[in-house]
C-alpha cells in the first residue's frame, strides 16, 4: 500500500458524505461538540473511513479516545502504518 497519509480533506469528505453538510474542518474540531456528530453518524463515518483506508476503527478501543479530527487522523495513520509495516 503506497497511499499517502490521511489528512483533513479525507475526514471532511467522509463527514460530508455522512452528514450531507460540506464544511472545512479544523484539527481541534470535536466531532460531538463542534460538528454535531451523533452516535449513528459516528458509526457511519467510521464505516466510510474504514472502507477508504482499509483499517478497522469500530473494533479498535482507541476509537473511544478520538474525540477530535486530529485524534482520528492520528489513529487512522497509526493503523495504516502498522498495516503497511506488516505487508
Secondary structure, 3 states (H helix, E strand, C coil): CCCCCCCHHHHHHHHHHHHCCCCCCCCCCECCCCCCCCHHHHHHHHHHHHHHHCCCCCCCHHHHHCCEHHHHHHHHHHHHHHHHHHC
